[in-house]
Amino acid sequence: MATKTARSKAIATPWGGAHAVEQLTLPQRAGEKRFATLVQLLETDKGERMVRFAYTTDGVSRRGPVTLKRRDLERLRAALAEHPGLAEALLGGGA
């Protein structure tokens, strides 16, 4: 369910390049459709941190809104325990 990421290739943001420090993946489904939400902790070369939400289909990141149902939010909260950087960025003190 949740994955940790090592320093990755450059990721373009509106504020310049960044790389993923941590990432967790929440698999989801709606009927027969399977997809996943990514929650990524990004960091610029200057050390600024940002959180990015995206969704994937067939392993490819997509743009657009990300929707989490209650059970997905519960799984996100649980997964944050394994991702202290994301927990700090989202919750201001860890999970």
VENGISUL-V59915 format. One record per helix or strand of 3 or more residues. SS is the DSSP state (H for helix, E for strand). FROM is the first residue (numbers start at 1). TO is the last residue. If there is no record, write none. Layout:
[[SS | FROM | TO] [SS | FROM | TO]]
This chain:
[[E | 11 | 13] [E | 16 | 30] [E | 33 | 43] [E | 49 | 57] [E | 60 | 62] [H | 70 | 80] [H | 84 | 91]]
